[in-house]
Amino acid sequence: MHLPPDPGLEFQILAKTDGLTKIFNSYNGYPQVLPRLISEFLNLVPLSQLTYWSTLINALISMVCALAITKAISELIGIKTAILVGLVLSTAFPAHEGLVGNLWAIRWILLPATCVIASIPAFSQKYWRITLVLFTATGLSHAYVFIPAGVYLLHAFFKRDYRARTFVLGSSLVVLTLFQGFGYLSSSRQLQLYGESTVYWPWAGSGIFWWAIFTIPLTFALVAAVPKLKFKIPSPSDFTPQSSLAMQAVLISTLSYLQLGVKSSPAVATVTISFAAVMVGTYKSNDLATRLRINSLVKIACSFIIIVLSIRFYFPSYFLTNGIGWPRTVETSLIQCQKSGIESSELVIFKIGDLVQSEHIPCNSLRTWDTWFYRR
């Protein structure tokens, strides 16, 4: 196993050099407190074991969020369909590249779970403690928390829901939105995107994968929204879980596209949310579409697309096992430091052909990157 190329060792080095006092600092434009906290914990394990622990933590968070999505969706539709939606979070075709073993991308796991729960007030009322933990984790990790915050507050407003639990959850989302907004505005990158190299259109020969992450979320959101489209001013009754999920998928797709361009990690969130919108919108009802079995055909078609793309493109072992294993890389660098008398060593994070990503680590840091319970 080896580290994912993005961000590689960057988070770990920041955690090691800055310490706990700077976990609230902005990274790439906004605070990412939870990933930094996890990096602080991972600095307690030997450097050579970093890949195993980071992948384990990533898998656990994905599993918890998938279970939360499944349970929330089951409040509206059948459990079998809800399980399928939950599985999409971890097994959808964009996940292999954007999420596997990548602690920096945890925010894209937390965000869709928060968006789904914010759209289903019945779940948040019944399991308000779990909801509060999830809202807090997302708010400490992602600047887009204002999107599910707005959806949750709109649901509460339209339903005149002034219960204590709703107030606590809504207040927490407002506070977390303000926290992320302040971090964004105080960041030196506040008016910048992610550089001139950002790709805003699938390139020539990019293949089905990149076109799929570019188009499927918007297509699914449109499919979910079409039955609700009316030639009149929308009313509070039109703000349903189906429409709010579709709206969030479109907003996140648009914002992430403007900020990041065509990228796989945001597509995990947008594909999951838009697929949830389709599954909720095509559940059994007494309308004409259901009687004509159009809803069933739409649900089967969308599920088929996700399954086929996931079978074709989901190969997480590629990013975890391609190239020289991380433990061997660390061991080789330690041997070089001991035998060659060099001051720093190059740790290769990722290598495909001529594309190489690496970090130069001082030999003293390599030798001391141990834990209180572990000594080489």
C-alpha positions as CSV (number, residue, x, y, z in Angstrom):
1,M,0.0,0.0,0.0
2,H,1.0,3.6,-0.5
3,L,-0.3,7.1,0.1
4,P,-2.8,8.7,-2.2
5,P,-1.1,11.4,-4.3
6,D,-3.4,14.2,-3.2
7,P,-2.5,15.6,-0.6
8,G,0.1,12.9,0.0
9,L,2.1,13.8,3.2
10,E,1.1,17.4,3.2
11,F,-1.5,17.1,5.9
12,Q,0.8,15.0,8.1
13,I,3.7,17.4,7.8
14,L,1.4,20.3,8.7
15,A,0.1,18.4,11.7
16,K,3.6,17.6,12.8
17,T,5.1,21.1,12.4
18,D,2.1,23.2,13.4
19,G,0.6,21.1,16.2
20,L,-2.8,21.3,17.7
21,T,-2.7,25.1,18.2
22,K,-3.3,25.7,14.5
23,I,-5.9,23.1,13.6
24,F,-8.4,25.9,13.0
25,N,-6.2,27.5,10.3
26,S,-7.5,27.5,6.8
27,Y,-6.2,25.0,4.3
28,N,-6.8,25.6,0.6
29,G,-9.2,28.5,1.4
30,Y,-11.2,27.3,4.4
31,P,-10.8,25.4,7.7
32,Q,-10.6,21.6,7.6
33,V,-10.5,20.8,11.3
34,L,-11.5,17.2,11.3
35,P,-9.0,16.0,8.7
36,R,-6.3,17.9,10.6
37,L,-7.4,16.3,13.9
38,I,-7.1,12.9,12.3
39,S,-3.7,13.8,11.0
40,E,-2.7,14.7,14.5
41,F,-3.7,11.2,15.6
42,L,-1.9,9.6,12.7
43,N,1.3,11.3,13.7
44,L,1.2,9.0,16.8
45,V,1.7,5.9,14.6
46,P,5.0,5.0,12.8
47,L,5.4,6.6,9.5
48,S,5.7,3.3,7.7
49,Q,2.2,2.3,9.0
50,L,0.6,5.5,7.9
51,T,-1.2,4.0,4.9
52,Y,-2.9,1.2,6.9
53,W,-4.2,3.5,9.5
54,S,-5.4,6.3,7.1
55,T,-7.2,3.7,4.9
56,L,-8.9,2.1,8.0
57,I,-10.1,5.5,9.3
58,N,-11.3,6.5,5.9
59,A,-13.2,3.2,5.5
60,L,-14.8,3.5,9.0
61,I,-16.1,7.1,8.2
62,S,-17.4,6.0,4.9
63,M,-19.2,3.1,6.5
64,V,-20.8,5.3,9.2
65,C,-22.0,7.8,6.6
66,A,-23.3,5.1,4.3
67,L,-25.3,3.7,7.2
68,A,-26.7,7.1,8.1
69,I,-27.8,7.7,4.5
70,T,-29.4,4.3,4.4
71,K,-31.3,4.8,7.6
72,A,-32.4,8.3,6.6
73,I,-33.6,7.3,3.2
74,S,-35.5,4.3,4.7
75,E,-37.7,6.8,6.4
76,L,-39.1,7.6,2.9
77,I,-38.7,4.5,0.8
78,G,-38.1,0.8,1.1
79,I,-35.1,-0.5,2.9
80,K,-33.7,-2.4,-0.1
81,T,-33.6,0.8,-2.2
82,A,-32.2,2.7,0.8
83,I,-29.3,0.2,1.1
84,L,-28.5,0.7,-2.6
85,V,-28.3,4.5,-2.1
86,G,-26.1,4.0,0.9
87,L,-23.7,1.8,-1.0
88,V,-23.3,4.4,-3.8
89,L,-21.4,6.6,-1.3
90,S,-18.5,4.2,-1.1
91,T,-18.8,2.1,-4.3
92,A,-19.9,4.7,-6.9
93,F,-17.5,4.9,-9.9
94,P,-15.8,8.3,-8.8
95,A,-14.9,6.9,-5.3
96,H,-12.0,4.8,-6.4
97,E,-9.9,7.9,-7.3
98,G,-11.3,10.6,-5.0
99,L,-11.7,8.9,-1.7
100,V,-9.8,5.6,-1.1
101,G,-7.3,6.1,1.7
102,N,-7.5,9.9,1.2
103,L,-8.1,11.7,4.5
104,W,-8.2,15.1,2.8
105,A,-11.3,13.9,0.9
106,I,-13.2,12.9,4.0
107,R,-15.2,16.1,3.6
108,W,-16.7,14.8,0.4
109,I,-17.9,11.7,2.3
110,L,-19.4,13.7,5.1
111,L,-21.2,16.3,2.9
112,P,-23.6,14.0,1.0
113,A,-24.6,12.3,4.3
114,T,-25.4,15.7,5.8
115,C,-27.3,16.8,2.7
116,V,-29.5,13.7,2.8
117,I,-30.2,14.0,6.5
118,A,-30.9,17.7,6.2
119,S,-33.6,16.9,3.5
120,I,-35.3,14.3,5.8
121,P,-36.4,16.1,9.0
122,A,-38.1,12.8,10.3
123,F,-34.6,11.3,10.7
124,S,-33.0,14.3,12.3
125,Q,-35.8,14.5,14.8
126,K,-35.7,10.8,15.7
127,Y,-31.8,10.6,15.8
128,W,-30.9,14.1,16.7
129,R,-27.7,13.2,18.6
130,I,-26.3,11.4,15.6
131,T,-27.4,14.2,13.3
132,L,-25.7,16.8,15.6
133,V,-22.4,14.9,15.5
134,L,-22.6,14.6,11.7
135,F,-23.5,18.2,11.2
136,T,-20.6,19.2,13.4
137,A,-18.1,17.0,11.6
138,T,-19.2,18.4,8.3
139,G,-19.2,21.9,9.4
140,L,-15.6,21.6,10.8
141,S,-14.5,20.1,7.4
142,H,-16.3,21.6,4.5
143,A,-17.1,25.2,3.4
144,Y,-20.2,23.9,1.6
145,V,-22.0,23.3,4.9
146,F,-24.1,26.3,4.2
147,I,-26.0,24.3,1.5
148,P,-27.5,21.6,3.8
149,A,-27.9,24.3,6.5
150,G,-30.1,26.3,4.2
151,V,-32.1,23.3,3.2
152,Y,-32.6,22.2,6.9
153,L,-33.7,25.7,7.9
154,L,-36.1,26.0,5.0
155,H,-37.7,22.7,5.9
156,A,-38.2,23.9,9.5
157,F,-39.6,27.2,8.3
158,F,-42.1,25.8,5.8
159,K,-43.3,23.2,8.3
160,R,-43.4,25.7,11.2
161,D,-41.2,23.3,13.2
162,Y,-40.1,25.2,16.3
163,R,-39.2,22.2,18.5
164,A,-36.2,22.3,20.8
165,R,-34.3,19.7,18.7
166,T,-34.9,21.6,15.5
167,F,-33.6,24.7,17.2
168,V,-30.5,23.0,18.5
169,L,-29.7,21.4,15.1
170,G,-30.5,24.6,13.1
171,S,-28.4,26.8,15.5
172,S,-25.4,24.4,15.2
173,L,-25.6,24.6,11.4
174,V,-25.8,28.4,11.5
175,V,-22.8,28.6,13.8
176,L,-20.8,26.2,11.7
177,T,-21.7,28.1,8.5
178,L,-20.4,31.3,10.1
179,F,-17.3,29.5,11.3
180,Q,-16.5,28.4,7.7
181,G,-17.4,31.8,6.3
182,F,-15.1,33.6,8.7
183,G,-12.3,31.1,7.9
184,Y,-12.8,31.6,4.2
185,L,-12.9,35.4,4.4
186,S,-9.8,35.5,6.6
187,S,-7.8,33.2,4.3
188,S,-5.2,34.6,2.0
189,R,-6.9,32.5,-0.8
190,Q,-10.3,33.9,-0.3
191,L,-10.6,35.3,-3.8
192,Q,-8.7,32.6,-5.6
193,L,-9.7,29.3,-7.1
194,Y,-7.4,26.4,-7.4
195,G,-4.9,27.8,-10.0
196,E,-4.7,28.3,-13.7
197,S,-4.3,24.5,-14.2
198,T,-7.9,23.9,-13.3
199,V,-9.6,21.9,-16.0
200,Y,-13.1,23.1,-16.8
201,W,-14.0,20.8,-19.6
202,P,-13.3,17.0,-20.1
203,W,-10.2,17.0,-22.4
204,A,-9.9,15.2,-25.7
205,G,-9.7,11.5,-25.2
206,S,-10.6,11.8,-21.5
207,G,-12.9,8.8,-21.8
208,I,-16.3,7.9,-20.4
209,F,-15.2,8.3,-16.7
210,W,-14.6,12.0,-16.8
211,W,-17.6,12.7,-18.9
212,A,-19.8,10.7,-16.5
213,I,-18.7,12.6,-13.4
214,F,-19.3,15.8,-15.4
215,T,-22.8,15.0,-16.6
216,I,-24.5,12.3,-14.4
217,P,-25.2,14.4,-11.3
218,L,-26.9,17.1,-13.3
219,T,-28.8,14.6,-15.4
220,F,-30.1,12.6,-12.3
221,A,-31.0,15.9,-10.6
222,L,-33.0,16.9,-13.6
223,V,-34.7,13.5,-13.8
224,A,-35.7,13.8,-10.1
225,A,-37.0,17.4,-10.5
226,V,-39.0,17.0,-13.7
227,P,-42.1,15.5,-12.0
228,K,-42.2,18.6,-9.7
229,L,-41.8,21.2,-12.4
230,K,-44.9,23.4,-12.7
231,F,-45.7,26.6,-14.6
232,K,-46.4,28.6,-11.5
233,I,-44.6,30.1,-8.5
234,P,-43.2,27.4,-6.2
235,S,-45.0,27.0,-3.0
236,P,-43.8,25.5,0.4
237,S,-45.5,22.2,-0.5
238,D,-43.2,21.8,-3.5
239,F,-40.1,21.8,-1.1
240,T,-40.0,18.1,-0.6
241,P,-37.0,15.7,0.2
242,Q,-36.9,14.9,-3.5
243,S,-36.7,18.5,-4.7
244,S,-34.3,19.6,-1.9
245,L,-31.9,16.7,-2.7
246,A,-32.0,17.6,-6.4
247,M,-31.4,21.3,-5.6
248,Q,-28.4,20.4,-3.4
249,A,-26.9,18.2,-6.1
250,V,-27.1,21.0,-8.6
251,L,-25.7,23.6,-6.2
252,I,-22.7,21.4,-5.2
253,S,-22.1,20.4,-8.8
254,T,-22.0,24.0,-9.9
255,L,-19.9,25.4,-7.0
256,S,-17.4,22.5,-7.1
257,Y,-17.1,22.9,-10.9
258,L,-16.4,26.6,-10.6
259,Q,-13.9,26.1,-7.8
260,L,-12.2,22.8,-8.8
261,G,-13.2,22.1,-12.4
262,V,-13.8,18.5,-13.5
263,K,-12.7,16.5,-10.5
264,S,-13.6,13.1,-9.1
265,S,-13.8,13.7,-5.4
266,P,-16.8,16.2,-5.5
267,A,-18.5,13.8,-7.9
268,V,-18.8,11.2,-5.1
269,A,-21.0,13.7,-3.2
270,T,-23.0,14.9,-6.2
271,V,-23.6,11.4,-7.7
272,T,-24.8,10.1,-4.3
273,I,-27.1,13.0,-3.6
274,S,-28.6,13.1,-7.1
275,F,-29.1,9.3,-7.1
276,A,-30.9,9.6,-3.7
277,A,-33.1,12.3,-5.3
278,V,-34.1,9.9,-8.1
279,M,-34.7,7.0,-5.8
280,V,-36.9,9.1,-3.5
281,G,-38.8,10.7,-6.4
282,T,-39.5,7.3,-8.1
283,Y,-40.9,5.6,-5.0
284,K,-44.4,4.2,-5.0
285,S,-47.2,6.7,-5.2
286,N,-50.6,7.0,-6.7
287,D,-49.7,9.3,-9.6
288,L,-50.0,8.5,-13.3
289,A,-46.2,7.8,-13.7
290,T,-46.4,5.1,-11.1
291,R,-49.5,3.5,-12.6
292,L,-47.7,3.4,-16.0
293,R,-44.6,2.0,-14.3
294,I,-42.6,4.9,-15.6
295,N,-41.1,5.5,-12.2
296,S,-39.9,1.9,-12.0
297,L,-38.3,2.2,-15.4
298,V,-36.5,5.4,-14.4
299,K,-35.3,3.8,-11.2
300,I,-34.0,0.7,-13.0
301,A,-32.3,2.8,-15.7
302,C,-30.5,5.1,-13.2
303,S,-29.4,2.1,-11.1
304,F,-28.2,0.3,-14.1
305,I,-26.1,3.3,-15.2
306,I,-24.4,3.5,-11.7
307,I,-23.8,-0.2,-11.5
308,V,-22.3,-0.5,-15.0
309,L,-20.0,2.5,-14.4
310,S,-18.9,1.3,-11.0
311,I,-18.1,-2.2,-12.4
312,R,-16.1,-0.6,-15.2
313,F,-14.2,2.1,-13.3
314,Y,-14.2,1.2,-9.6
315,F,-10.7,-0.3,-8.9
316,P,-9.6,1.1,-5.5
317,S,-6.5,-1.2,-5.3
318,Y,-5.0,0.9,-8.1
319,F,-4.4,3.9,-5.9
320,L,-3.4,1.8,-2.9
321,T,-1.1,-0.8,-4.4
322,N,0.3,0.7,-7.6
323,G,4.1,1.1,-7.4
324,I,6.5,0.5,-4.5
325,G,4.7,0.0,-1.1
326,W,4.9,2.8,1.4
327,P,6.5,0.8,4.2
328,R,9.3,-0.2,1.8
329,T,9.7,3.4,0.7
330,V,10.1,4.6,4.2
331,E,12.5,1.8,5.0
332,T,14.7,2.5,2.0
333,S,14.9,6.2,2.9
334,L,15.9,5.3,6.5
335,I,18.7,3.1,5.2
336,Q,19.9,5.9,2.9
337,C,20.0,8.3,5.8
338,Q,22.0,5.9,8.0
339,K,24.5,4.7,5.3
340,S,24.9,7.8,3.1
341,G,25.1,10.5,5.7
342,I,22.6,12.7,3.7
343,E,20.6,15.4,5.5
344,S,17.3,14.7,3.8
345,S,15.7,11.9,1.8
346,E,13.1,11.9,-1.0
347,L,10.0,9.9,-0.2
348,V,8.1,9.0,-3.4
349,I,4.4,9.3,-2.8
350,F,3.2,8.4,-6.3
351,K,4.6,7.4,-9.6
352,I,3.0,6.6,-13.0
353,G,5.4,6.7,-15.9
354,D,7.1,10.1,-15.9
355,L,4.6,11.6,-13.4
356,V,6.2,11.6,-9.9
357,Q,5.1,13.2,-6.7
358,S,7.5,13.2,-3.8
359,E,8.4,14.9,-0.5
360,H,11.9,15.7,0.8
361,I,12.0,14.9,4.6
362,P,14.9,15.7,6.8
363,C,16.6,12.5,8.0
364,N,16.2,13.6,11.7
365,S,12.5,13.8,11.2
366,L,12.4,10.3,9.6
367,R,14.3,8.8,12.5
368,T,12.1,10.5,15.2
369,W,8.7,10.0,13.5
370,D,7.8,7.3,16.0
371,T,5.3,7.1,18.9
372,W,5.6,6.8,22.6
373,F,4.6,3.1,22.3
374,Y,6.8,2.3,19.3
375,R,10.6,2.4,18.9
376,R,12.6,1.1,15.9
